[in-house]
């Protein structure tokens, strides 16, 4: 079988606390992304978004990418990589610049964006994203694209995301040790929003929460653009640890119990249903009620949702998310989590799975792959599309005519 054309391929790499996910996507002629390969490997070298073991993280990346390459029948050269962690900081900033020629040009937009990003940040941080929220021309607000508008004063309101330089360098080192080049480091919750949020939700106001293994990532959208981001160090691994301590069972078995039998609300567990729990060391296994497991899980998810609510209230965004909450990520799939979140937030809550992508159904419909698929969509949007040459255009229409002829006769 011939290898796929490398130029049309995108590779997303989600290096998480519990697993490393690589997804290969192919850009179709109509501009959509088709997922053609995926690979997953357990991650032991990450903790809450930070690399804590270079060798283990490198091996996890290598194994996941190799699986994805094998499935997609391609060879990856570069990847879009997600970054998160408690070192992530964000703030809103404003820049002002004069309009030079009476009407706003691309050069003026570049100038005002440079002015907006000229802020003081700690020496150990670097700017990851400068995302425009809106432009103001001579006091006229709410402008998304000011190019061509007449005025003398241009103002830009932007959302700036910064991250630890050392954390980014460690990720670069791990990826480059696998013989890969990083196209761009992308904030994980920004990537997840590309694959899970709908345009009307972004306009009305919505909070997306990506619950992973080590961190829960928050992104608030309003008026079609991102307004606030935050990272909380509470996620699925804390639930696993609670089960391990409460049931006195090894961590890997606690994770297995959580995935296989875990529910976030006791009413989802039958009171008479029992599960086998392995003991620590030489201790014999025991049988415990599944209802007891639910009573261990529920308080941790409640705590997480209360922390998220406090963070939104602290940032003055809780009252403007009329679109509600969108939960995504592997730890959001547990039965009862959405219903528990609705009780805590008193807002509509839905589970966010990837959309606007084609290909492998087990990837494109699974919230655990929201970040990896979002990285592909981000890459598709940011990668410049080469204009077709006249010969390519003629060939395209000849092919279309041939297809029509075959279909008709």
C-alpha positions as CSV (number, residue, x, y, z in Angstrom):
1,X,0.0,0.0,0.0
2,X,1.4,3.4,-0.9
3,X,2.1,5.8,1.9
4,X,-0.3,8.8,2.4
5,X,0.9,12.1,1.0
6,X,2.8,13.8,3.8
7,X,1.9,17.4,2.9
8,X,-1.8,16.9,3.7
9,X,-1.2,15.2,7.1
10,X,-1.5,16.7,10.6
11,X,-0.4,15.0,13.8
12,X,-1.8,16.0,17.2
13,X,0.0,15.0,20.4
14,X,-1.7,15.1,23.8
15,X,0.8,14.4,26.5
16,X,-1.3,13.9,29.6
17,X,-0.7,12.8,33.1
18,X,-2.3,9.3,32.7
19,X,-1.9,8.7,28.9
20,X,-0.1,10.0,25.8
21,X,-2.4,10.2,22.7
22,X,-1.2,10.7,19.1
23,X,-3.8,11.3,16.4
24,X,-3.1,11.6,12.7
25,X,-5.5,13.5,10.5
26,X,-5.7,14.0,6.8
27,X,-7.0,17.3,5.3
28,X,-9.6,16.4,2.6
29,X,-10.0,18.4,-0.6
30,X,-13.0,20.2,0.9
31,X,-10.9,21.4,3.9
32,X,-12.3,19.0,6.5
33,X,-10.1,16.8,8.7
34,X,-10.3,13.0,8.5
35,X,-8.8,11.0,11.4
36,X,-6.8,8.2,9.8
37,X,-4.7,6.9,12.7
38,X,-4.3,7.0,16.5
39,X,-2.1,5.7,19.2
40,X,-2.3,5.6,23.0
41,X,0.3,4.7,25.5
42,X,0.3,4.9,29.3
43,X,2.1,8.0,30.6
44,X,4.2,7.7,33.7
45,X,6.6,10.7,33.3
46,X,4.1,13.5,33.6
47,X,2.5,15.0,36.7
48,X,-0.2,17.7,36.5
49,X,1.1,18.9,33.1
50,X,4.8,19.0,34.1
51,X,7.4,16.5,32.8
52,X,8.9,14.7,35.9
53,X,10.7,12.0,34.0
54,X,12.3,12.7,30.6
55,X,12.9,9.1,29.7
56,X,9.5,7.8,30.5
57,X,7.7,10.7,28.8
58,X,9.9,10.2,25.7
59,X,9.1,6.5,25.5
60,X,5.3,7.2,25.9
61,X,5.4,9.7,23.1
62,X,7.4,7.4,20.8
63,X,5.1,4.4,21.4
64,X,1.9,6.5,20.8
65,X,3.3,8.1,17.6
66,X,4.5,4.7,16.3
67,X,1.0,3.2,16.8
68,X,-0.6,6.2,15.0
69,X,1.9,6.0,12.1
70,X,1.3,2.3,11.7
71,X,-2.5,2.7,11.6
72,X,-2.3,5.7,9.2
73,X,0.5,4.2,7.1
74,X,2.6,7.3,7.2
75,X,5.7,8.7,8.8
76,X,5.3,11.7,11.1
77,X,7.7,14.6,10.8
78,X,6.2,17.2,13.0
79,X,3.4,17.5,15.6
80,X,1.1,20.0,17.2
81,X,1.5,19.5,21.0
82,X,-0.8,20.4,23.8
83,X,0.5,22.0,27.0
84,X,-1.2,22.5,30.3
85,X,-0.4,22.5,34.0
86,X,-0.5,24.6,37.1
87,X,2.2,26.8,35.6
88,X,-0.2,28.2,33.0
89,X,-1.2,31.9,33.6
90,X,-3.6,34.1,31.6
91,X,-4.7,37.7,31.6
92,X,-6.6,40.1,29.4
93,X,-4.7,43.0,27.9
94,X,-5.3,46.1,25.7
95,X,-3.1,47.7,23.1
96,X,-3.5,51.0,21.2
97,X,-1.9,52.1,17.9
98,X,-2.5,55.0,15.4
99,X,-4.0,54.3,12.0
100,X,-1.3,55.4,9.6
101,X,-3.1,55.9,6.2
102,X,-6.6,56.8,7.2
103,X,-7.9,53.2,6.9
104,X,-6.8,50.2,8.9
105,X,-4.2,48.0,7.2
106,X,-2.7,44.6,8.1
107,X,0.4,46.5,9.3
108,X,-1.7,48.6,11.7
109,X,-3.3,45.4,13.1
110,X,0.2,43.9,13.6
111,X,1.3,47.1,15.4
112,X,-1.7,47.1,17.8
113,X,-1.3,43.4,18.6
114,X,2.4,44.0,19.4
115,X,1.3,46.9,21.7
116,X,-1.2,44.6,23.4
117,X,1.4,41.9,24.1
118,X,4.0,44.3,25.5
119,X,3.2,43.5,29.1
120,X,5.5,42.6,32.0
121,X,5.6,38.9,32.7
122,X,7.8,36.9,35.1
123,X,11.3,36.0,33.8
124,X,10.5,32.3,34.0
125,X,7.4,32.6,31.8
126,X,6.9,32.8,28.0
127,X,3.9,33.9,26.0
128,X,2.1,31.0,24.4
129,X,-0.9,32.7,22.8
130,X,-2.1,36.2,22.1
131,X,-5.7,35.7,21.1
132,X,-7.6,38.8,19.8
133,X,-11.0,39.2,21.4
134,X,-12.2,42.4,19.6
135,X,-11.0,45.6,18.0
136,X,-12.1,49.2,18.6
137,X,-11.8,51.8,15.9
138,X,-12.3,55.4,17.1
139,X,-14.5,54.2,20.0
140,X,-16.6,51.8,17.9
141,X,-16.5,48.5,19.8
142,X,-17.2,44.9,18.8
143,X,-15.2,44.8,15.6
144,X,-13.8,41.4,14.6
145,X,-11.9,42.4,11.5
146,X,-10.9,46.0,11.3
147,X,-8.9,45.9,8.1
148,X,-10.2,48.5,5.6
149,X,-12.2,50.5,8.1
150,X,-11.6,54.3,8.3
151,X,-10.3,55.8,11.5
152,X,-7.4,57.3,13.3
153,X,-7.1,55.2,16.5
154,X,-7.1,51.4,16.6
155,X,-7.4,49.5,19.9
156,X,-7.1,45.7,20.4
157,X,-8.4,43.7,23.4
158,X,-6.6,40.4,23.6
159,X,-6.3,37.3,25.9
160,X,-2.7,36.4,26.7
161,X,-1.7,32.9,27.9
162,X,1.8,32.4,29.4
163,X,3.5,29.2,30.5
164,X,6.7,28.1,32.2
165,X,9.8,28.3,30.0
166,X,11.3,25.2,31.6
167,X,8.1,23.2,31.3
168,X,7.9,24.1,27.6
169,X,11.6,23.2,27.1
170,X,11.1,19.8,28.7
171,X,8.3,19.0,26.4
172,X,10.4,20.2,23.4
173,X,13.2,17.9,24.6
174,X,11.0,14.9,24.9
175,X,9.4,15.3,21.5
176,X,12.6,16.1,19.7
177,X,14.2,13.1,21.3
178,X,11.7,11.0,19.2
179,X,13.0,12.6,16.0
180,X,9.9,14.9,15.7
181,X,9.6,18.7,15.2
182,X,7.0,20.7,17.1
183,X,4.9,22.8,14.8
184,X,3.5,24.7,17.8
185,X,2.8,24.4,21.5
186,X,-1.0,24.9,22.0
187,X,-2.9,25.4,25.2
188,X,-4.8,22.1,25.8
189,X,-8.1,23.7,26.8
190,X,-7.9,26.0,23.7
191,X,-7.4,22.9,21.5
192,X,-10.3,21.1,23.3
193,X,-12.6,24.0,22.6
194,X,-12.0,23.7,18.9
195,X,-13.3,20.2,18.8
196,X,-16.2,20.4,21.4
197,X,-17.8,23.8,21.4
198,X,-20.5,25.0,18.9
199,X,-20.6,28.5,17.5
200,X,-23.8,29.5,19.2
201,X,-22.4,28.4,22.6
202,X,-19.3,30.6,22.0
203,X,-21.5,33.6,21.2
204,X,-24.0,33.2,24.1
205,X,-21.4,32.4,26.7
206,X,-20.1,29.0,27.8
207,X,-17.6,27.4,30.1
208,X,-15.7,24.4,28.9
209,X,-14.0,22.1,31.5
210,X,-11.6,19.5,30.3
211,X,-11.2,17.0,33.2
212,X,-8.0,15.0,32.6
213,X,-5.9,12.8,34.8
214,X,-3.8,15.5,36.6
215,X,-5.5,18.8,35.9
216,X,-8.9,20.3,35.1
217,X,-8.7,23.0,32.4
218,X,-11.2,25.8,32.3
219,X,-11.9,28.0,29.3
220,X,-14.7,30.6,29.2
221,X,-16.1,31.9,25.9
222,X,-18.3,34.9,25.3
223,X,-19.1,36.8,22.2
224,X,-17.4,34.2,20.0
225,X,-14.0,34.4,21.6
226,X,-12.1,33.2,24.6
227,X,-12.4,35.4,27.7
228,X,-10.8,33.5,30.6
229,X,-8.7,30.4,31.2
230,X,-7.5,28.6,34.3
231,X,-6.0,25.3,35.4
232,X,-7.0,23.5,38.6
233,X,-4.8,20.7,40.1
234,X,-7.8,18.4,40.8
235,X,-8.8,15.8,38.3
236,X,-9.3,12.0,37.7
237,X,-6.1,10.9,39.5
238,X,-7.4,12.4,42.8
239,X,-10.5,10.2,42.4
240,X,-8.3,7.1,41.8
241,X,-6.2,8.0,44.9
242,X,-9.3,8.3,47.1
243,X,-10.5,4.8,45.9
244,X,-7.0,3.4,46.6
245,X,-6.9,4.8,50.1
246,X,-10.5,4.1,51.1
247,X,-10.5,0.5,49.7
248,X,-6.8,-0.2,50.7
249,X,-6.1,-1.4,47.1
250,X,-3.1,-0.7,44.8
251,X,-3.4,2.3,42.5
252,X,-3.6,0.4,39.2
253,X,-6.5,-1.7,40.5
254,X,-8.2,1.5,41.9
255,X,-8.0,3.0,38.4
256,X,-9.6,-0.2,37.0
257,X,-12.4,-0.1,39.5
258,X,-13.0,3.6,38.7
259,X,-13.2,3.0,35.0
260,X,-15.2,-0.2,35.1
261,X,-17.6,0.3,38.0
262,X,-17.4,4.0,39.0
263,X,-20.4,6.2,39.1
264,X,-20.6,9.8,40.4
265,X,-24.1,9.5,41.9
266,X,-25.1,6.7,44.4
267,X,-28.5,6.2,42.7
268,X,-26.7,4.9,39.6
269,X,-25.3,2.0,41.6
270,X,-27.5,-1.0,42.7
271,X,-27.2,-1.5,46.4
272,X,-26.9,-5.2,46.2
273,X,-24.2,-5.2,43.5
274,X,-20.8,-6.3,44.8
275,X,-17.3,-5.9,43.3
276,X,-14.1,-7.7,44.0
277,X,-11.3,-5.5,45.4
278,X,-7.7,-6.7,45.4
279,X,-5.7,-6.4,48.6
280,X,-2.3,-4.7,49.1
281,X,0.6,-7.1,49.1
282,X,-0.4,-10.6,50.3
283,X,-3.8,-9.6,51.7
284,X,-6.6,-11.6,50.1
285,X,-9.2,-9.9,47.9
286,X,-12.5,-8.6,49.4
287,X,-15.9,-8.0,48.1
288,X,-17.5,-4.6,48.6
289,X,-20.6,-2.9,47.6
290,X,-20.6,-0.8,44.4
291,X,-22.7,1.7,46.3
292,X,-19.7,2.2,48.6
293,X,-17.5,3.0,45.6
294,X,-20.0,5.7,44.5
295,X,-20.0,7.3,47.9
296,X,-16.2,7.6,47.7
297,X,-16.2,9.1,44.2
298,X,-19.0,11.6,44.6
299,X,-17.4,13.9,47.2
300,X,-14.2,14.4,45.0
301,X,-16.3,15.4,41.9
302,X,-18.4,17.7,44.1
303,X,-15.2,19.3,45.4
304,X,-13.9,19.8,41.9
305,X,-17.2,21.4,40.6
306,X,-17.3,23.7,43.7
307,X,-13.7,24.8,43.0
308,X,-14.7,25.5,39.3
309,X,-17.7,27.5,40.4
310,X,-15.6,29.6,42.8
311,X,-13.0,30.3,40.1
312,X,-15.7,31.5,37.7
313,X,-17.2,33.7,40.4
314,X,-13.8,35.1,41.4
315,X,-13.2,36.0,37.7
316,X,-16.7,37.5,37.4
317,X,-17.7,35.2,34.6
318,X,-20.2,32.9,36.3
319,X,-23.2,35.1,35.6
320,X,-22.5,35.4,31.9
321,X,-22.2,31.8,30.8
322,X,-25.9,31.4,29.8
323,X,-24.9,28.6,27.5
324,X,-24.0,26.5,30.6
325,X,-21.1,24.1,31.1
326,X,-19.5,21.7,28.6
327,X,-17.6,18.8,30.2
328,X,-15.0,16.9,28.2
329,X,-11.9,14.8,28.8
330,X,-11.6,11.2,29.9
331,X,-12.6,11.7,33.5
332,X,-15.9,13.4,32.4
333,X,-17.3,10.2,30.9
334,X,-18.2,8.5,34.2
335,X,-22.0,8.0,34.6
336,X,-23.6,10.6,36.8
337,X,-20.9,13.3,36.4
338,X,-23.1,15.5,34.1
339,X,-26.1,15.2,36.5
340,X,-23.9,16.0,39.5
341,X,-22.4,19.0,37.7
342,X,-25.9,20.3,37.0
343,X,-26.8,20.1,40.7
344,X,-23.6,22.1,41.7
345,X,-23.7,24.7,39.0
346,X,-27.5,25.0,38.6
347,X,-26.8,25.4,34.9
348,X,-27.3,23.2,31.9
349,X,-24.4,20.8,31.5
350,X,-23.6,18.5,28.5
351,X,-20.8,16.1,27.7
352,X,-18.6,17.5,24.9
353,X,-17.4,15.0,22.3
354,X,-15.3,16.0,19.2
355,X,-17.3,17.1,16.1
356,X,-16.6,18.6,12.7
357,X,-14.2,15.7,12.0
358,X,-14.5,12.5,10.0
359,X,-12.8,9.2,10.1
360,X,-12.4,6.7,13.0
361,X,-15.6,6.7,15.0
362,X,-14.0,5.5,18.2
363,X,-11.8,8.6,18.2
364,X,-14.1,11.3,16.8
365,X,-16.9,10.5,19.2
366,X,-14.8,10.0,22.4
367,X,-14.4,13.0,24.9
368,X,-11.1,11.5,25.9
369,X,-9.7,12.5,22.5
370,X,-11.1,16.0,22.5
371,X,-7.7,17.6,23.0
372,X,-5.9,15.5,20.4
373,X,-8.6,16.1,17.8
374,X,-8.7,19.8,18.7
375,X,-5.0,20.0,18.0
376,X,-5.6,18.7,14.4
377,X,-8.3,21.3,13.9
378,X,-6.1,24.1,15.3
379,X,-3.3,22.9,12.9
380,X,-5.7,22.8,9.9
381,X,-6.7,26.4,10.6
382,X,-3.2,27.8,11.2
383,X,-1.5,25.9,8.4
384,X,-1.4,28.1,5.2
385,X,-3.2,26.4,2.3
386,X,-1.3,26.6,-0.9
387,X,-3.2,28.1,-3.8
388,X,-3.7,25.6,-6.7
389,X,-1.8,26.2,-9.9
390,X,-3.8,26.6,-13.1
391,X,-2.9,23.1,-14.2
392,X,-4.1,21.7,-10.9
393,X,-7.4,23.6,-11.4
394,X,-7.8,22.2,-14.9
395,X,-7.0,18.7,-13.7
396,X,-9.6,19.0,-10.9
397,X,-12.4,20.0,-13.2
398,X,-11.5,17.3,-15.7
399,X,-11.6,14.7,-12.9
400,X,-15.0,16.1,-11.8
401,X,-16.3,15.8,-15.4
402,X,-15.0,12.3,-15.6
403,X,-16.7,11.3,-12.4
404,X,-20.0,12.8,-13.6
405,X,-19.7,10.9,-16.9
406,X,-19.1,7.6,-15.1
407,X,-21.9,8.2,-12.7
408,X,-24.3,9.1,-15.5
409,X,-23.5,6.2,-17.8
